[in-house]
Structures are given as structure tokens and as C-alpha cells.
Amino acid sequence: MQSTWEEAHSSALREYLDKGMSFAEIARALNARFGTAFSRNAAIGRARRMGLSVPERPRPASILSAPKKPDARRIRELRARKLAKAEIVPKLSTHERAAALQLRCVAITPRHLALIELEEGDCRYPYGGDAEGEPITFCGHPRHGESSYCFSHLRLTCLPVEKPEPARTPLRLVEAA
């Protein structure tokens, strides 16, 4: 495999790594020193091919600090998600699914909220926008679990699509000539 790295470039890479420079800094230094156009990723790749180990860099104090305790609001959200996951959704028969599809969303009256009025836990099912200049509004009812939609819209949009049975063509006997 042919390499575009000259020996002087490789030795400079070793030198810069020993100084503890980052690969982005190394690429900039190599380009300034030799008039090349090496990228950060090129420097990383060459160091790996040369078998050079990268010295451990000190991590910022923010990463090393202890994790923060979640606030009360976050705890309530987590509990609500667990309860929503635990909720059992009944399996529907084919007839019930077909009836639900025909009814669409009769069981729910949307709040018709604008996008900027939606809060974190609101249903994002869109209404309107079909005609020119018609505003798009959203359902706005509480979302179901991890979904972006309330339970009614989740059932409406995520019902499994059943594949129709293939049409059977009757076979007919043909006499051989």
C-alpha cells in the first residue's frame, strides 16, 4: 500500500504526539511546517498505522464531577413514563381494527394548538394545512408513553397494516400438442 506520508512528516507526527498535542493541532502544525493539506483524520489514521499510542489526555473537571441529582420535575416525568409503559393495550381483532380505522378520531376532540403553543408532553398529530393558506394545528392532548401522539392518534397511525391475501388464479388443463 502506497503512503503519501514522507518520512519527515511521520517523524514530525511522532514529535508532536510526544508533546501531547491533539490531532487537530498536529494536522495544523504539519500543514504549516510542510505546506501539506493533512486533515485531523489523516493524522489519526497515520498514527494508527504507525502503531503509535496516544497519551491519555486529562479530562475536563465537568466530566469528572459527580452526576447531578434529577430535580422533582424530572422524577415525575420518569415515573409517568414507567406507568405509561406498564399500561396494557388490548389486542384488537381484525373487525375492531377496521371499525377503528373507519371512525378515525371521532373519540377525541383536538385542541388545535399552534406549534409554538405545544408543550413537551403534548400530542403532535397535525390538523389542517391541506388548503392554500390554511394553518396547521396540532392535537395537544397528553402524549402516550414515548410516542409523539396521544393514545387515540397512536392507534390511528401505528396499527399494523395487514397484507391482502394474494388473488388465486384457477389452473386450467391444456393439452400438449
N, CA, C and O atoms as a DFTB+ gen file, in Angstrom:
708 C
 N C O
     1  1       0.839      -1.179       0.000
     2  2       0.000       0.000       0.000
     3  2       0.883       1.241       0.000
     4  3       1.762       1.390       0.849
     5  1       0.646       2.110      -0.940
     6  2       1.446       3.317      -1.087
     7  2       0.975       4.374      -0.099
     8  3      -0.227       4.584       0.063
     9  1       1.904       5.032       0.553
    10  2       1.577       6.084       1.503
    11  2       2.040       7.419       0.953
    12  3       3.108       7.508       0.346
    13  1       1.239       8.464       1.163
    14  2       1.623       9.803       0.725
    15  2       2.408      10.528       1.817
    16  3       2.806      11.680       1.642
    17  1       2.625       9.860       2.925
    18  2       3.354      10.455       4.042
    19  2       4.853      10.229       3.845
    20  3       5.312       9.094       3.718
    21  1       5.591      11.307       3.824
    22  2       7.048      11.207       3.747
    23  2       7.584      10.921       5.144
    24  3       6.890      11.127       6.139
    25  1       8.819      10.447       5.209
    26  2       9.430      10.109       6.498
    27  2       9.522      11.334       7.409
    28  3       9.358      11.218       8.624
    29  1       9.783      12.500       6.829
    30  2       9.865      13.729       7.633
    31  2       8.513      14.048       8.272
    32  3       8.451      14.509       9.412
    33  1       7.439      13.801       7.534
    34  2       6.094      14.051       8.062
    35  2       5.791      13.086       9.212
    36  3       5.240      13.482      10.239
    37  1       6.159      11.810       9.025
    38  2       5.904      10.805      10.057
    39  2       6.700      11.105      11.327
    40  3       6.186      10.957      12.436
    41  1       7.947      11.523      11.163
    42  2       8.745      11.818      12.357
    43  2       8.214      13.065      13.060
    44  3       8.256      13.141      14.288
    45  1       7.718      14.041      12.306
    46  2       7.114      15.223      12.919
    47  2       5.835      14.835      13.660
    48  3       5.543      15.377      14.726
    49  1       5.081      13.905      13.103
    50  2       3.881      13.413      13.770
    51  2       4.244      12.795      15.117
    52  3       3.597      13.074      16.127
    53  1       5.282      11.952      15.132
    54  2       5.753      11.354      16.388
    55  2       6.144      12.440      17.394
    56  3       5.785      12.376      18.570
    57  1       6.873      13.421      16.915
    58  2       7.353      14.511      17.771
    59  2       6.179      15.270      18.393
    60  3       6.177      15.542      19.593
    61  1       5.185      15.608      17.572
    62  2       4.033      16.361      18.070
    63  2       3.200      15.531      19.044
    64  3       2.677      16.064      20.023
    65  1       3.074      14.229      18.780
    66  2       2.340      13.367      19.708
    67  2       3.055      13.302      21.056
    68  3       2.407      13.300      22.103
    69  1       4.385      13.248      21.035
    70  2       5.148      13.219      22.279
    71  2       4.961      14.504      23.083
    72  3       5.046      14.489      24.311
    73  1       4.708      15.616      22.389
    74  2       4.467      16.884      23.074
    75  2       3.062      16.946      23.668
    76  3       2.760      17.855      24.442
    77  1       2.188      15.977      23.311
    78  2       0.824      15.944      23.849
    79  2      -0.170      16.773      23.072
    80  3      -1.223      17.130      23.601
    81  1       0.140      17.088      21.823
    82  2      -0.768      17.882      21.002
    83  2      -1.943      17.026      20.534
    84  3      -1.812      15.813      20.374
    85  1      -3.087      17.666      20.319
    86  2      -4.243      16.946      19.779
    87  2      -4.014      16.712      18.290
    88  3      -3.147      17.340      17.683
    89  1      -4.790      15.811      17.709
    90  2      -4.611      15.507      16.290
    91  2      -4.982      16.700      15.406
    92  3      -4.394      16.878      14.340
    93  1      -5.938      17.508      15.828
    94  2      -6.272      18.709      15.061
    95  2      -5.094      19.678      15.074
    96  3      -4.757      20.265      14.046
    97  1      -4.471      19.842      16.235
    98  2      -3.295      20.713      16.339
    99  2      -2.131      20.154      15.523
   100  3      -1.402      20.902      14.872
   101  1      -1.968      18.837      15.567
   102  2      -0.887      18.197      14.799
   103  2      -1.082      18.434      13.305
   104  3      -0.130      18.771      12.603
   105  1      -2.300      18.261      12.818
   106  2      -2.576      18.463      11.390
   107  2      -2.270      19.905      10.991
   108  3      -1.660      20.147       9.949
   109  1      -2.695      20.870      11.825
   110  2      -2.402      22.274      11.512
   111  2      -0.893      22.536      11.499
   112  3      -0.387      23.236      10.623
   113  1      -0.177      21.965      12.485
   114  2       1.271      22.175      12.562
   115  2       1.985      21.554      11.365
   116  3       2.892      22.163      10.799
   117  1       1.578      20.339      10.977
   118  2       2.183      19.687       9.812
   119  2       1.935      20.492       8.543
   120  3       2.838      20.675       7.727
   121  1       0.715      20.967       8.385
   122  2       0.375      21.745       7.187
   123  2       1.166      23.050       7.137
   124  3       1.607      23.469       6.067
   125  1       1.348      23.694       8.291
   126  2       2.108      24.945       8.330
   127  2       3.597      24.681       8.070
   128  3       4.266      25.458       7.389
   129  1       4.089      23.601       8.607
   130  2       5.520      23.302       8.509
   131  2       5.926      22.797       7.123
   132  3       6.977      23.175       6.605
   133  1       5.085      21.937       6.521
   134  2       5.462      21.298       5.256
   135  2       4.645      21.766       4.050
   136  3       4.922      21.354       2.924
   137  1       3.643      22.623       4.270
   138  2       2.803      23.071       3.155
   139  2       1.913      21.969       2.620
   140  3       1.600      21.949       1.430
   141  1       1.496      21.043       3.489
   142  2       0.624      19.930       3.091
   143  2      -0.829      20.284       3.382
   144  3      -1.129      21.395       3.816
   145  1      -1.708      19.356       3.146
   146  2      -3.133      19.567       3.413
   147  2      -3.691      18.377       4.186
   148  3      -4.740      17.842       3.828
   149  1      -2.991      17.959       5.250
   150  2      -3.455      16.827       6.049
   151  2      -4.621      17.258       6.936
   152  3      -4.634      18.368       7.469
   153  1      -5.587      16.375       7.085
   154  2      -6.714      16.631       7.979
   155  2      -6.440      15.960       9.332
   156  3      -5.494      15.187       9.482
   157  1      -7.266      16.267      10.275
   158  2      -7.168      15.646      11.598
   159  2      -7.282      14.129      11.463
   160  3      -6.518      13.384      12.077
   161  1      -8.243      13.679      10.654
   162  2      -8.444      12.243      10.471
   163  2      -7.255      11.585       9.782
   164  3      -6.950      10.424      10.055
   165  1      -6.583      12.308       8.896
   166  2      -5.395      11.751       8.246
   167  2      -4.285      11.541       9.274
   168  3      -3.566      10.543       9.227
   169  1      -4.154      12.484      10.195
   170  2      -3.140      12.347      11.244
   171  2      -3.469      11.174      12.163
   172  3      -2.574      10.431      12.567
   173  1      -4.730      11.009      12.490
   174  2      -5.159       9.876      13.332
   175  2      -4.863       8.561      12.631
   176  3      -4.304       7.643      13.232
   177  1      -5.232       8.468      11.370
   178  2      -5.015       7.241      10.603
   179  2      -3.545       6.893      10.487
   180  3      -3.166       5.731      10.629
   181  1      -2.714       7.895      10.228
   182  2      -1.275       7.628      10.107
   183  2      -0.703       7.169      11.447
   184  3       0.118       6.253      11.488
   185  1      -1.128       7.793      12.534
   186  2      -0.639       7.389      13.857
   187  2      -1.029       5.942      14.150
   188  3      -0.236       5.189      14.716
   189  1      -2.227       5.555      13.775
   190  2      -2.658       4.166      13.998
   191  2      -1.851       3.203      13.146
   192  3      -1.434       2.148      13.622
   193  1      -1.629       3.564      11.883
   194  2      -0.848       2.681      11.009
   195  2       0.590       2.555      11.480
   196  3       1.230       1.525      11.268
   197  1       1.092       3.591      12.114
   198  2       2.455       3.552      12.636
   199  2       2.512       2.841      13.988
   200  3       3.596       2.594      14.517
   201  1       1.353       2.516      14.541
   202  2       1.309       1.816      15.820
   203  2       1.607       2.719      17.008
   204  3       2.020       2.239      18.063
   205  1       1.405       3.998      16.847
   206  2       1.670       4.941      17.941
   207  2       0.497       4.954      18.902
   208  3      -0.661       4.983      18.485
   209  1       0.801       4.932      20.179
   210  2      -0.265       5.040      21.171
   211  2      -0.420       6.506      21.527
   212  3       0.555       7.250      21.624
   213  1      -1.644       6.894      21.715
   214  2      -1.938       8.278      22.034
   215  2      -1.895       8.433      23.539
   216  3      -2.569       7.678      24.241
   217  1      -1.123       9.391      24.074
   218  2      -1.082       9.574      25.520
   219  2      -2.446       9.988      26.051
   220  3      -3.203      10.692      25.383
   221  1      -2.739       9.544      27.246
   222  2      -4.010       9.864      27.896
   223  2      -4.067      11.362      28.154
   224  3      -3.173      11.926      28.786
   225  1      -5.134      12.009      27.658
   226  2      -5.296      13.445      27.854
   227  2      -6.137      13.691      29.094
   228  3      -7.086      12.947      29.341
   229  1      -5.819      14.715      29.883
   230  2      -6.630      14.994      31.064
   231  2      -8.030      15.409      30.653
   232  3      -8.212      16.155      29.691
   233  1      -9.008      14.925      31.381
   234  2     -10.400      15.233      31.074
   235  2     -10.804      16.499      31.820
   236  3     -10.296      16.769      32.908
   237  1     -11.711      17.269      31.241
   238  2     -12.190      18.468      31.931
   239  2     -12.878      18.102      33.245
   240  3     -13.437      17.014      33.382
   241  1     -12.833      19.016      34.202
   242  2     -13.401      18.763      35.524
   243  2     -14.906      18.535      35.457
   244  3     -15.454      17.811      36.288
   245  1     -15.582      19.139      34.483
   246  2     -17.035      18.979      34.401
   247  2     -17.419      17.535      34.113
   248  3     -18.469      17.077      34.564
   249  1     -16.591      16.810      33.372
   250  2     -16.885      15.411      33.068
   251  2     -16.621      14.540      34.289
   252  3     -17.320      13.552      34.515
   253  1     -15.622      14.903      35.067
   254  2     -15.248      14.102      36.223
   255  2     -16.135      14.351      37.431
   256  3     -16.134      13.549      38.364
   257  1     -16.886      15.436      37.438
   258  2     -17.698      15.751      38.613
   259  2     -18.820      14.731      38.780
   260  3     -19.200      14.037      37.838
   261  1     -19.330      14.661      39.986
   262  2     -20.393      13.700      40.297
   263  2     -21.647      14.051      39.508
   264  3     -21.920      15.224      39.255
   265  1     -22.415      13.022      39.118
   266  2     -23.645      13.316      38.378
   267  2     -24.633      14.075      39.260
   268  3     -24.731      13.846      40.465
   269  1     -25.355      14.979      38.619
   270  2     -26.337      15.779      39.343
   271  2     -27.574      14.950      39.632
   272  3     -27.952      14.072      38.856
   273  1     -28.202      15.249      40.774
   274  2     -29.456      14.577      41.104
   275  2     -30.556      15.155      40.226
   276  3     -30.605      16.366      40.011
   277  1     -31.443      14.299      39.715
   278  2     -32.539      14.836      38.911
   279  2     -33.494      15.636      39.794
   280  3     -33.723      15.286      40.951
   281  1     -34.041      16.697      39.244
   282  2     -34.977      17.511      40.018
   283  2     -36.342      16.820      40.086
   284  3     -36.575      15.809      39.423
   285  1     -37.222      17.378      40.886
   286  2     -38.527      16.756      41.129
   287  2     -39.330      16.620      39.835
   288  3     -40.032      15.628      39.641
   289  1     -39.229      17.611      38.953
   290  2     -39.978      17.548      37.695
   291  2     -39.524      16.368      36.853
   292  3     -40.341      15.651      36.275
   293  1     -38.210      16.176      36.788
   294  2     -37.654      15.063      36.009
   295  2     -38.086      13.726      36.605
   296  3     -38.401      12.794      35.865
   297  1     -38.104      13.622      37.935
   298  2     -38.530      12.383      38.590
   299  2     -39.986      12.083      38.246
   300  3     -40.338      10.936      37.974
   301  1     -40.833      13.117      38.258
   302  2     -42.248      12.909      37.902
   303  2     -42.383      12.423      36.460
   304  3     -43.194      11.544      36.171
   305  1     -41.586      12.996      35.558
   306  2     -41.634      12.570      34.153
   307  2     -41.225      11.115      34.015
   308  3     -41.858      10.361      33.276
   309  1     -40.171      10.710      34.717
   310  2     -39.713       9.322      34.656
   311  2     -40.772       8.367      35.186
   312  3     -41.014       7.316      34.594
   313  1     -41.399       8.726      36.293
   314  2     -42.471       7.887      36.850
   315  2     -43.643       7.783      35.886
   316  3     -44.213       6.706      35.711
   317  1     -44.006       8.903      35.258
   318  2     -45.121       8.884      34.309
   319  2     -44.806       7.986      33.121
   320  3     -45.684       7.281      32.624
   321  1     -43.555       8.008      32.663
   322  2     -43.168       7.144      31.549
   323  2     -43.242       5.679      31.936
   324  3     -43.682       4.846      31.145
   325  1     -42.809       5.359      33.159
   326  2     -42.878       3.962      33.607
   327  2     -44.323       3.496      33.682
   328  3     -44.638       2.373      33.290
   329  1     -45.208       4.365      34.190
   330  2     -46.629       3.998      34.267
   331  2     -47.215       3.817      32.872
   332  3     -48.004       2.901      32.641
   333  1     -46.832       4.680      31.951
   334  2     -47.357       4.569      30.590
   335  2     -46.883       3.286      29.929
   336  3     -47.633       2.657      29.183
   337  1     -45.632       2.890      30.200
   338  2     -45.125       1.639      29.637
   339  2     -45.833       0.436      30.245
   340  3     -46.047      -0.571      29.571
   341  1     -46.195       0.542      31.512
   342  2     -46.838      -0.569      32.191
   343  2     -48.289      -0.743      31.749
   344  3     -48.866      -1.817      31.921
   345  1     -48.880       0.309      31.179
   346  2     -50.271       0.240      30.745
   347  2     -50.418      -0.813      29.649
   348  3     -49.641      -0.838      28.695
   349  1     -51.397      -1.661      29.789
   350  2     -51.598      -2.747      28.842
   351  2     -52.573      -2.285      27.760
   352  3     -53.682      -1.844      28.064
   353  1     -52.161      -2.386      26.517
   354  2     -53.000      -2.018      25.395
   355  2     -53.645      -3.294      24.875
   356  3     -52.944      -4.218      24.463
   357  1     -54.983      -3.356      24.888
   358  2     -55.649      -4.585      24.447
   359  2     -55.430      -4.839      22.959
   360  3     -55.389      -3.908      22.154
   361  1     -55.290      -6.121      22.608
   362  2     -55.169      -6.503      21.200
   363  2     -56.555      -6.413      20.580
   364  3     -57.547      -6.837      21.173
   365  1     -56.603      -5.863      19.395
   366  2     -57.875      -5.709      18.706
   367  2     -58.015      -6.781      17.636
   368  3     -57.040      -7.175      16.997
   369  1     -59.226      -7.237      17.456
   370  2     -59.483      -8.182      16.372
   371  2     -59.459      -7.416      15.052
   372  3     -59.445      -6.185      15.038
   373  1     -59.454      -8.143      13.965
   374  2     -59.428      -7.515      12.646
   375  2     -60.661      -6.641      12.447
   376  3     -60.567      -5.558      11.869
   377  1     -61.807      -7.102      12.918
   378  2     -63.051      -6.336      12.778
   379  2     -62.966      -5.035      13.591
   380  3     -63.370      -3.974      13.114
   381  1     -62.442      -5.123      14.815
   382  2     -62.334      -3.932      15.650
   383  2     -61.349      -2.928      15.051
   384  3     -61.579      -1.720      15.112
   385  1     -60.259      -3.423      14.477
   386  2     -59.287      -2.536      13.839
   387  2     -59.915      -1.820      12.646
   388  3     -59.711      -0.621      12.452
   389  1     -60.673      -2.559      11.858
   390  2     -61.324      -1.958      10.696
   391  2     -62.320      -0.892      11.146
   392  3     -62.410       0.173      10.535
   393  1     -63.069      -1.175      12.216
   394  2     -64.021      -0.200      12.736
   395  2     -63.289       1.042      13.249
   396  3     -63.747       2.165      13.035
   397  1     -62.172       0.846      13.914
   398  2     -61.393       1.974      14.434
   399  2     -60.863       2.831      13.284
   400  3     -60.834       4.057      13.391
   401  1     -60.449       2.202      12.196
   402  2     -59.948       2.955      11.055
   403  2     -61.050       3.749      10.379
   404  3     -60.816       4.861       9.905
   405  1     -62.242       3.190      10.331
   406  2     -63.348       3.899       9.700
   407  2     -63.757       5.100      10.550
   408  3     -64.132       6.140      10.009
   409  1     -63.690       4.966      11.882
   410  2     -64.090       6.060      12.752
   411  2     -63.053       7.174      12.783
   412  3     -63.370       8.321      13.096
   413  1     -61.821       6.830      12.459
   414  2     -60.697       7.759      12.565
   415  2     -60.622       8.283      13.992
   416  3     -60.472       7.472      14.906
   417  1     -60.717       9.566      14.238
   418  2     -60.542      10.124      15.580
   419  2     -61.807      10.765      16.099
   420  3     -61.765      11.896      16.582
   421  1     -62.914      10.089      16.017
   422  2     -64.166      10.638      16.500
   423  2     -64.139      10.754      18.023
   424  3     -64.776      11.637      18.596
   425  1     -63.394       9.852      18.674
   426  2     -63.397       9.811      20.135
   427  2     -62.610      10.958      20.766
   428  3     -62.682      11.141      21.981
   429  1     -61.873      11.726      19.992
   430  2     -61.050      12.779      20.576
   431  2     -61.303      14.099      19.855
   432  3     -61.372      14.146      18.626
   433  1     -61.437      15.149      20.618
   434  2     -61.601      16.482      20.048
   435  2     -60.273      17.201      20.191
   436  3     -59.838      17.468      21.311
   437  1     -59.624      17.518      19.093
   438  2     -58.305      18.145      19.187
   439  2     -58.381      19.544      19.783
   440  3     -59.403      20.222      19.679
   441  1     -57.300      19.961      20.398
   442  2     -57.235      21.299      20.991
   443  2     -56.824      22.350      19.966
   444  3     -56.937      23.545      20.239
   445  1     -56.353      21.937      18.801
   446  2     -55.933      22.825      17.713
   447  2     -54.947      23.884      18.197
   448  3     -55.209      25.084      18.107
   449  1     -53.816      23.423      18.708
   450  2     -52.769      24.325      19.185
   451  2     -51.786      24.623      18.053
   452  3     -51.514      23.770      17.208
   453  1     -51.265      25.837      18.055
   454  2     -50.201      26.189      17.106
   455  2     -48.911      25.529      17.582
   456  3     -48.804      25.132      18.742
   457  1     -47.949      25.414      16.702
   458  2     -46.686      24.758      17.033
   459  2     -46.001      25.412      18.230
   460  3     -45.453      24.715      19.084
   461  1     -46.026      26.721      18.299
   462  2     -45.349      27.402      19.402
   463  2     -46.102      27.270      20.719
   464  3     -45.535      27.540      21.777
   465  1     -47.362      26.864      20.676
   466  2     -48.143      26.679      21.900
   467  2     -47.972      25.283      22.489
   468  3     -48.345      25.058      23.641
   469  1     -47.419      24.344      21.730
   470  2     -47.250      22.976      22.219
   471  2     -46.229      22.933      23.344
   472  3     -45.213      23.628      23.307
   473  1     -46.511      22.113      24.336
   474  2     -45.570      21.893      25.418
   475  2     -44.922      20.532      25.230
   476  3     -45.253      19.807      24.292
   477  1     -43.995      20.182      26.124
   478  2     -43.184      18.974      25.957
   479  2     -44.019      17.702      25.847
   480  3     -43.699      16.841      25.027
   481  1     -45.053      17.556      26.627
   482  2     -45.809      16.307      26.642
   483  2     -47.064      16.305      25.799
   484  3     -47.927      15.453      26.008
   485  1     -47.206      17.237      24.840
   486  2     -48.424      17.341      24.035
   487  2     -48.335      16.508      22.767
   488  3     -47.257      16.319      22.204
   489  1     -49.497      16.010      22.325
   490  2     -49.612      15.225      21.097
   491  2     -49.287      16.103      19.889
   492  3     -49.758      17.236      19.795
   493  1     -48.486      15.578      18.972
   494  2     -48.053      16.332      17.790
   495  2     -48.819      15.939      16.526
   496  3     -48.324      16.187      15.426
   497  1     -49.990      15.345      16.638
   498  2     -50.749      14.941      15.455
   499  2     -51.254      16.198      14.742
   500  3     -51.949      17.007      15.358
   501  1     -50.921      16.381      13.459
   502  2     -51.278      17.624      12.757
   503  2     -52.695      17.606      12.193
   504  3     -53.228      16.559      11.824
   505  1     -53.282      18.790      12.139
   506  2     -54.575      19.019      11.506
   507  2     -54.429      20.199      10.565
   508  3     -53.684      21.136      10.849
   509  1     -55.140      20.157       9.442
   510  2     -55.175      21.292       8.531
   511  2     -53.962      21.344       7.624
   512  3     -53.205      20.381       7.499
   513  1     -53.801      22.504       6.991
   514  2     -52.696      22.715       6.074
   515  2     -52.937      22.147       4.693
   516  3     -52.051      22.201       3.840
   517  1     -54.128      21.600       4.455
   518  2     -54.418      20.992       3.157
   519  2     -54.673      22.051       2.088
   520  3     -54.205      21.932       0.956
   521  1     -55.417      23.081       2.463
   522  2     -55.738      24.145       1.510
   523  2     -54.677      25.241       1.594
   524  3     -53.983      25.371       2.602
   525  1     -54.562      26.009       0.546
   526  2     -53.594      27.102       0.490
   527  2     -53.882      28.113       1.599
   528  3     -54.992      28.636       1.697
   529  1     -52.889      28.382       2.421
   530  2     -53.024      29.375       3.487
   531  2     -53.699      28.856       4.754
   532  3     -53.797      29.585       5.741
   533  1     -54.164      27.606       4.738
   534  2     -54.810      27.058       5.927
   535  2     -53.739      26.747       6.973
   536  3     -52.747      26.088       6.662
   537  1     -53.929      27.215       8.208
   538  2     -52.894      26.970       9.223
   539  2     -52.874      25.505       9.654
   540  3     -53.893      24.816       9.615
   541  1     -51.703      25.051      10.061
   542  2     -51.556      23.706      10.595
   543  2     -51.620      23.811      12.113
   544  3     -50.878      24.578      12.726
   545  1     -52.512      23.035      12.708
   546  2     -52.632      22.985      14.166
   547  2     -52.355      21.566      14.621
   548  3     -52.250      20.652      13.804
   549  1     -52.237      21.386      15.932
   550  2     -51.882      20.087      16.479
   551  2     -52.872      19.694      17.553
   552  3     -53.508      20.551      18.167
   553  1     -53.003      18.383      17.783
   554  2     -53.963      17.829      18.730
   555  2     -53.790      18.433      20.119
   556  3     -54.739      19.014      20.645
   557  1     -52.619      18.316      20.728
   558  2     -52.343      18.952      22.005
   559  2     -52.727      18.168      23.234
   560  3     -52.449      18.622      24.344
   561  1     -53.360      16.996      23.094
   562  2     -53.690      16.174      24.266
   563  2     -52.419      15.507      24.792
   564  3     -51.422      15.457      24.072
   565  1     -52.423      14.994      26.024
   566  2     -51.215      14.367      26.584
   567  2     -50.751      13.185      25.733
   568  3     -51.554      12.369      25.281
   569  1     -49.425      13.114      25.526
   570  2     -48.839      12.036      24.725
   571  2     -48.919      10.709      25.467
   572  3     -49.021      10.665      26.693
   573  1     -48.869       9.639      24.701
   574  2     -48.900       8.284      25.262
   575  2     -47.487       7.724      25.287
   576  3     -46.897       7.473      24.237
   577  1     -46.948       7.530      26.475
   578  2     -45.633       6.914      26.623
   579  2     -44.551       7.698      25.909
   580  3     -44.470       8.919      26.037
   581  1     -43.716       6.992      25.154
   582  2     -42.605       7.604      24.431
   583  2     -43.035       8.120      23.058
   584  3     -42.228       8.710      22.339
   585  1     -44.280       7.906      22.695
   586  2     -44.768       8.302      21.382
   587  2     -44.899       9.819      21.281
   588  3     -44.898      10.515      22.297
   589  1     -45.010      10.324      20.071
   590  2     -45.264      11.745      19.845
   591  2     -46.758      12.038      19.827
   592  3     -47.175      13.193      19.750
   593  1     -47.566      10.969      19.899
   594  2     -49.009      11.119      19.776
   595  2     -49.736      10.667      21.040
   596  3     -49.198       9.907      21.845
   597  1     -50.982      11.156      21.200
   598  2     -51.847      10.671      22.275
   599  2     -52.282       9.241      21.925
   600  3     -51.991       8.755      20.831
   601  1     -52.971       8.575      22.840
   602  2     -53.322       7.174      22.621
   603  2     -54.183       7.005      21.364
   604  3     -53.958       6.086      20.577
   605  1     -55.167       7.889      21.177
   606  2     -56.057       7.760      20.004
   607  2     -55.291       7.911      18.697
   608  3     -55.500       7.132      17.767
   609  1     -54.409       8.900      18.613
   610  2     -53.658       9.099      17.385
   611  2     -52.587       8.034      17.204
   612  3     -52.242       7.686      16.074
   613  1     -52.063       7.517      18.300
   614  2     -51.102       6.421      18.209
   615  2     -51.771       5.200      17.584
   616  3     -51.211       4.570      16.687
   617  1     -52.964       4.872      18.058
   618  2     -53.701       3.740      17.482
   619  2     -54.034       4.003      16.026
   620  3     -54.010       3.087      15.204
   621  1     -54.342       5.246      15.705
   622  2     -54.707       5.594      14.332
   623  2     -53.522       5.437      13.386
   624  3     -53.674       4.927      12.276
   625  1     -52.349       5.870      13.819
   626  2     -51.199       5.889      12.920
   627  2     -50.345       4.636      12.965
   628  3     -49.648       4.335      11.996
   629  1     -50.382       3.896      14.068
   630  2     -49.441       2.788      14.229
   631  2     -50.080       1.413      14.206
   632  3     -49.450       0.440      14.620
   633  1     -51.306       1.307      13.737
   634  2     -51.920      -0.012      13.640
   635  2     -51.179      -0.818      12.587
   636  3     -50.812      -0.281      11.541
   637  1     -50.957      -2.091      12.849
   638  2     -50.258      -2.894      11.843
   639  2     -51.081      -2.993      10.565
   640  3     -52.297      -3.184      10.602
   641  1     -50.410      -2.863       9.462
   642  2     -51.069      -2.959       8.160
   643  2     -51.080      -4.424       7.755
   644  3     -50.038      -5.076       7.675
   645  1     -52.273      -4.919       7.505
   646  2     -52.396      -6.318       7.104
   647  2     -52.250      -6.415       5.593
   648  3     -52.850      -5.644       4.844
   649  1     -51.455      -7.361       5.169
   650  2     -51.268      -7.570       3.736
   651  2     -52.475      -8.332       3.197
   652  3     -52.912      -9.314       3.797
   653  1     -53.010      -7.880       2.067
   654  2     -54.139      -8.608       1.493
   655  2     -53.670      -9.966       0.978
   656  3     -52.532     -10.124       0.535
   657  1     -54.567     -10.929       1.047
   658  2     -54.231     -12.257       0.540
   659  2     -54.091     -12.185      -0.983
   660  3     -54.868     -11.501      -1.649
   661  1     -53.115     -12.882      -1.521
   662  2     -52.960     -12.839      -2.984
   663  2     -54.157     -13.507      -3.662
   664  3     -54.703     -14.498      -3.178
   665  1     -54.540     -12.931      -4.791
   666  2     -55.660     -13.493      -5.551
   667  2     -55.234     -14.837      -6.119
   668  3     -54.133     -14.979      -6.652
   669  1     -56.109     -15.810      -6.001
   670  2     -55.806     -17.148      -6.511
   671  2     -56.335     -17.272      -7.934
   672  3     -57.518     -17.053      -8.195
   673  1     -55.455     -17.620      -8.826
   674  2     -55.835     -17.820     -10.220
   675  2     -56.057     -19.309     -10.425
   676  3     -55.143     -20.103     -10.200
   677  1     -57.269     -19.709     -10.854
   678  2     -57.504     -21.148     -11.045
   679  2     -56.649     -21.682     -12.188
   680  3     -56.452     -21.020     -13.207
   681  1     -56.159     -22.873     -11.992
   682  2     -55.357     -23.529     -13.020
   683  2     -56.280     -24.223     -14.018
   684  3     -57.352     -24.708     -13.656
   685  1     -55.859     -24.261     -15.250
   686  2     -56.652     -24.949     -16.256
   687  2     -55.750     -25.918     -16.985
   688  3     -54.555     -25.670     -17.148
   689  1     -56.308     -26.985     -17.408
   690  2     -55.557     -28.020     -18.121
   691  2     -55.441     -27.651     -19.588
   692  3     -56.410     -27.239     -20.226
   693  1     -54.247     -27.806     -20.099
   694  2     -54.005     -27.509     -21.502
   695  2     -53.447     -28.775     -22.140
   696  3     -52.554     -29.424     -21.595
   697  1     -53.983     -29.107     -23.288
   698  2     -53.497     -30.301     -23.967
   699  2     -52.170     -30.010     -24.630
   700  3     -51.967     -28.939     -25.203
   701  1     -51.272     -30.970     -24.547
   702  2     -49.970     -30.838     -25.189
   703  2     -50.111     -31.149     -26.673
   704  3     -50.890     -32.032     -27.032
   705  1     -49.409     -30.477     -27.521
   706  2     -49.528     -30.689     -28.956
   707  2     -48.801     -31.907     -29.427
   708  3     -48.814     -32.212     -30.619
